[in-house]
Amino acid sequence: MIRIDVDEQSGFCTGVIKAVNAAENHLVGNNELCSLGELVHNPEEVKRLKGRGLNPVTYEEFDRLKNTTVLIRAHGEPPETYRKGKEKNIRFIDATCPIVKKLQKQIRDCYTALRGKEGSILIFGKSSHPEIRALLGQTDGNAIVARDPGELAALELKSPVFLFSQTTMNLREYDFFHESLRNRMSELGLDPEGDLHIYDTVCRQVSSREKYLEDFVSRYNLVLFVSGKESSNGKALYKVCREINKNTHFISSPGESDAYPLEGIVSIGICGATSTPRWLLSDVKARLRERINITGR
């Protein structure tokens, strides 16, 4: 019989749990609720929540809303969103992750302190990510966003430089980035020792999973990593798993597991991202059990 284990550490992080609970609690006494953007980067969970009455809206749709309630997801929102909501009599259920909210305040305070002075605020992250949109809003769009050390050569930097990271980034990549930033500052004749201020803002709930998953995936013949295809965290953690176990495969739904043969497999590990619900991991296991029962293994 093939052994199938679901990773106990995989599943929603605290911030996502808070957001999902906030939506479900509101829907207990209400038929529907809007969320600004999809609540989580997982299409299966989004589908489940839509069935409960949660309707994601785009920013264009949000601009047309008034006199209603809107949930702000864990990624957070820039100050402009709150200002618009107040003007349109929108009540917010703010499910911004506490770690993200702390980072927003750090960047906002830094920007306020720099007002009228020289200096650069640099954010290590993905420019298209909703968390970055909210972080940029704390600086009225005046921070610099970069992810690839190769981008540093084209950036105009002024001392002092304040470096923050999007909370869901890879810690090792962040370390490499700020070392590259040190070198670039030296090339520009700036003083990285005295004028570079690095903030440790990578979420440890995310980064600690990397080490755990390295150990988890090493125990199995086959690993199925379950995540939404748009999840930044999912892509990062899948890369970690794949480096340790080459027979690791990225899937987004139970049916996608059918693509991977079970002949010669004696153990299967199932794991996922911080945006992957536990029920989905269990459904993948159930699907595999069905296949094993059909083949008699």
C-alpha positions as CSV (number, residue, x, y, z in Angstrom):
1,M,0.0,0.0,0.0
2,I,1.3,3.5,-0.9
3,R,1.8,5.7,2.1
4,I,0.3,9.2,1.7
5,D,1.0,12.0,4.2
6,V,-0.3,15.5,4.3
7,D,2.2,18.0,5.7
8,E,0.9,19.3,9.1
9,Q,2.7,22.6,8.7
10,S,1.1,23.5,5.3
11,G,-2.0,25.6,4.9
12,F,-3.2,29.1,5.6
13,C,-0.9,31.4,7.5
14,T,-2.3,33.5,10.4
15,G,-3.0,36.5,8.2
16,V,-5.0,34.5,5.7
17,I,-6.9,32.6,8.5
18,K,-7.9,36.0,9.9
19,A,-9.2,37.2,6.6
20,V,-11.2,34.1,5.8
21,N,-12.7,34.1,9.3
22,A,-13.6,37.7,9.0
23,A,-15.5,37.0,5.7
24,E,-17.2,33.9,7.1
25,N,-18.3,35.6,10.3
26,H,-19.9,38.5,8.4
27,L,-21.7,36.1,6.1
28,V,-23.3,34.2,9.0
29,G,-25.9,37.0,9.2
30,N,-25.6,38.5,5.7
31,N,-26.3,37.1,2.3
32,E,-23.3,38.7,0.6
33,L,-20.1,40.6,1.0
34,C,-17.6,42.3,-1.4
35,S,-13.9,41.8,-1.0
36,L,-11.5,44.2,-2.7
37,G,-9.7,41.7,-4.9
38,E,-9.7,37.9,-4.4
39,L,-9.3,37.1,-0.8
40,V,-6.6,34.6,-1.3
41,H,-4.5,33.4,-4.3
42,N,-6.2,30.1,-4.5
43,P,-9.0,29.6,-7.1
44,E,-10.5,26.6,-5.2
45,E,-10.9,28.6,-2.0
46,V,-12.2,31.6,-3.9
47,K,-14.8,29.4,-5.5
48,R,-15.8,28.0,-2.1
49,L,-16.1,31.5,-0.6
50,K,-18.2,32.7,-3.6
51,G,-20.6,29.9,-2.8
52,R,-21.0,31.4,0.7
53,G,-21.7,34.9,-0.8
54,L,-18.2,36.5,-0.9
55,N,-17.9,38.5,-4.2
56,P,-14.4,39.8,-5.2
57,V,-14.5,43.2,-6.9
58,T,-11.9,45.0,-9.0
59,Y,-10.7,48.5,-8.3
60,E,-12.8,49.8,-11.1
61,E,-15.9,48.1,-9.6
62,F,-14.9,49.4,-6.2
63,D,-15.0,53.0,-7.6
64,R,-18.7,52.5,-8.4
65,L,-19.7,51.2,-5.0
66,K,-21.3,53.2,-2.2
67,N,-23.2,52.6,1.0
68,T,-22.0,49.1,1.4
69,T,-19.5,46.9,3.3
70,V,-16.1,45.8,1.7
71,L,-13.6,43.5,3.2
72,I,-9.9,44.4,2.8
73,R,-7.8,41.3,2.4
74,A,-4.6,40.3,4.2
75,H,-2.4,42.1,1.6
76,G,-3.7,45.5,2.8
77,E,-4.6,48.7,1.0
78,P,-3.0,52.1,0.5
79,P,-4.4,55.1,2.3
80,E,-6.2,56.3,-0.9
81,T,-8.5,53.3,-0.7
82,Y,-9.7,54.3,2.8
83,R,-10.1,57.9,1.7
84,K,-12.3,56.8,-1.2
85,G,-14.3,54.5,1.1
86,K,-15.1,57.3,3.5
87,E,-16.3,59.6,0.7
88,K,-18.6,56.9,-0.5
89,N,-20.0,55.8,2.9
90,I,-18.3,52.4,2.6
91,R,-17.7,50.4,5.8
92,F,-14.5,48.4,5.8
93,I,-13.9,45.1,7.4
94,D,-10.1,45.4,7.7
95,A,-8.4,42.0,7.5
96,T,-5.0,43.3,6.8
97,C,-2.4,40.9,8.2
98,P,-0.9,42.3,11.4
99,I,2.6,41.8,10.1
100,V,1.8,43.7,6.9
101,K,0.1,46.4,8.9
102,K,3.3,46.8,11.0
103,L,5.4,47.0,7.8
104,Q,3.0,49.7,6.4
105,K,3.6,51.8,9.5
106,Q,7.3,51.4,9.4
107,I,7.5,52.6,5.8
108,R,5.0,55.4,6.5
109,D,7.0,56.6,9.5
110,C,10.2,56.4,7.5
111,Y,8.7,58.4,4.6
112,T,7.3,61.1,7.0
113,A,10.8,61.4,8.7
114,L,12.4,61.9,5.2
115,R,10.0,64.5,4.0
116,G,11.9,67.5,2.7
117,K,15.3,65.6,3.1
118,E,17.4,63.5,0.7
119,G,17.2,59.8,0.9
120,S,15.8,56.7,-0.8
121,I,13.2,54.2,0.4
122,L,13.7,50.9,-1.4
123,I,11.3,47.9,-1.2
124,F,12.4,44.5,-2.2
125,G,9.4,42.8,-3.8
126,K,7.2,42.2,-6.9
127,S,5.9,45.4,-8.4
128,S,2.6,43.7,-9.5
129,H,1.9,42.2,-6.0
130,P,-1.1,43.7,-4.1
131,E,1.0,44.0,-0.9
132,I,3.4,46.2,-2.8
133,R,0.6,48.5,-4.0
134,A,-0.4,49.1,-0.4
135,L,3.2,49.7,0.7
136,L,3.9,52.1,-2.1
137,G,0.8,54.0,-1.0
138,Q,2.4,54.7,2.3
139,T,4.9,56.9,0.4
140,D,2.6,58.5,-2.0
141,G,4.2,56.3,-4.7
142,N,7.7,57.7,-4.0
143,A,9.4,54.5,-2.9
144,I,11.5,52.4,-5.3
145,V,10.5,48.8,-5.9
146,A,13.0,46.2,-7.1
147,R,13.4,42.5,-7.0
148,D,16.4,41.6,-9.2
149,P,19.9,42.8,-8.1
150,G,20.5,43.5,-11.7
151,E,18.0,46.3,-11.5
152,L,20.2,48.2,-9.0
153,A,22.5,49.5,-11.7
154,A,19.7,51.6,-13.3
155,L,18.4,53.0,-10.0
156,E,19.2,56.6,-8.8
157,L,20.0,56.2,-5.1
158,K,20.4,58.9,-2.6
159,S,21.8,58.4,0.9
160,P,20.6,57.5,3.4
161,V,18.9,54.4,1.9
162,F,16.2,52.5,3.8
163,L,15.6,49.0,2.6
164,F,12.4,47.0,3.4
165,S,11.1,43.7,2.0
166,Q,7.6,42.6,1.0
167,T,6.6,40.1,3.8
168,T,6.3,37.1,1.6
169,M,9.7,37.2,-0.1
170,N,12.4,34.6,0.1
171,L,14.7,35.4,3.0
172,R,17.9,34.1,1.2
173,E,17.0,36.2,-1.8
174,Y,16.6,39.2,0.4
175,D,20.0,38.7,2.0
176,F,21.6,38.4,-1.4
177,F,19.7,41.6,-2.6
178,H,20.9,43.7,0.3
179,E,24.5,42.5,-0.2
180,S,24.2,43.6,-3.9
181,L,22.8,46.9,-2.7
182,R,25.8,47.4,-0.5
183,N,28.1,46.9,-3.4
184,R,26.1,49.2,-5.6
185,M,26.2,52.0,-3.0
186,S,30.0,51.6,-2.8
187,E,30.3,51.9,-6.6
188,L,28.3,55.2,-6.4
189,G,30.6,56.5,-3.8
190,L,28.0,56.2,-1.0
191,D,28.7,54.8,2.4
192,P,26.7,51.5,3.0
193,E,28.1,51.1,6.5
194,G,26.7,54.4,7.7
195,D,23.9,55.1,5.3
196,L,22.2,51.8,4.5
197,H,19.4,50.9,6.9
198,I,18.1,47.3,6.4
199,Y,14.8,46.3,8.0
200,D,14.0,42.6,8.7
201,T,10.5,42.5,7.4
202,V,10.2,39.0,5.8
203,C,7.5,37.1,7.6
204,R,8.9,34.3,9.6
205,Q,5.8,32.2,9.2
206,V,6.7,32.1,5.5
207,S,10.4,31.8,5.7
208,S,10.4,29.1,8.5
209,R,8.3,26.9,6.2
210,E,11.2,26.7,3.8
211,K,13.5,24.8,6.1
212,Y,10.6,22.5,7.3
213,L,9.6,21.7,3.7
214,E,13.1,20.8,2.7
215,D,13.0,18.1,5.4
216,F,9.4,17.0,4.6
217,V,9.8,16.5,0.8
218,S,13.1,14.6,1.2
219,R,11.1,11.6,2.8
220,Y,8.9,10.8,-0.2
221,N,9.2,9.2,-3.7
222,L,6.6,11.6,-5.0
223,V,5.6,15.0,-3.7
224,L,2.5,17.0,-4.8
225,F,2.7,20.7,-4.0
226,V,-0.7,22.3,-4.0
227,S,-1.2,26.0,-4.7
228,G,-2.9,28.5,-6.8
229,K,-0.9,29.4,-9.8
230,E,-0.9,33.1,-9.0
231,S,0.4,32.7,-5.5
232,S,3.8,34.3,-5.0
233,N,4.4,32.3,-1.8
234,G,3.3,29.1,-3.7
235,K,5.9,29.7,-6.4
236,A,8.6,30.4,-3.9
237,L,7.9,27.3,-1.7
238,Y,7.5,25.1,-4.7
239,K,11.0,26.1,-5.9
240,V,12.4,25.2,-2.5
241,C,10.7,21.7,-2.6
242,R,11.8,21.1,-6.2
243,E,15.4,21.8,-5.4
244,I,15.4,19.0,-2.7
245,N,13.1,16.5,-4.5
246,K,13.0,16.5,-8.3
247,N,9.9,14.4,-8.3
248,T,7.9,17.3,-6.9
249,H,5.0,18.5,-9.0
250,F,2.9,21.7,-8.8
251,I,-0.9,21.1,-8.9
252,S,-3.9,23.4,-8.1
253,S,-6.7,20.9,-7.8
254,P,-7.2,17.3,-6.9
255,G,-7.9,16.2,-10.5
256,E,-4.5,17.5,-11.6
257,S,-2.9,14.8,-9.5
258,D,-4.1,12.2,-12.0
259,A,-1.3,13.3,-14.4
260,Y,1.3,11.6,-12.3
261,P,1.7,7.8,-12.4
262,L,1.8,5.8,-9.2
263,E,3.7,2.8,-10.6
264,G,6.7,2.2,-8.4
265,I,5.7,4.8,-5.9
266,V,5.7,3.7,-2.2
267,S,5.3,7.1,-0.5
268,I,3.6,10.4,-1.4
269,G,3.9,13.7,0.4
270,I,1.3,16.4,0.0
271,C,2.2,20.0,0.9
272,G,1.3,23.5,-0.1
273,A,1.5,27.3,0.3
274,T,0.4,29.7,3.0
275,S,-2.6,30.5,0.7
276,T,-3.6,26.8,0.3
277,P,-6.6,25.7,2.5
278,R,-6.2,22.5,4.5
279,W,-9.4,21.1,3.1
280,L,-7.9,21.2,-0.4
281,L,-4.8,19.2,0.8
282,S,-7.2,16.6,2.2
283,D,-9.1,16.5,-1.1
284,V,-5.9,15.8,-3.0
285,K,-5.2,12.9,-0.6
286,A,-8.7,11.5,-1.1
287,R,-8.3,11.7,-4.8
288,L,-5.1,9.7,-4.6
289,R,-6.8,7.1,-2.3
290,E,-9.5,6.7,-5.0
291,R,-6.9,6.0,-7.6
292,I,-5.1,3.4,-5.4
293,N,-8.4,1.6,-4.6
294,I,-9.3,1.4,-8.3
295,T,-5.9,-0.1,-9.2
296,G,-6.0,-2.3,-6.1
297,R,-2.7,-1.0,-4.7
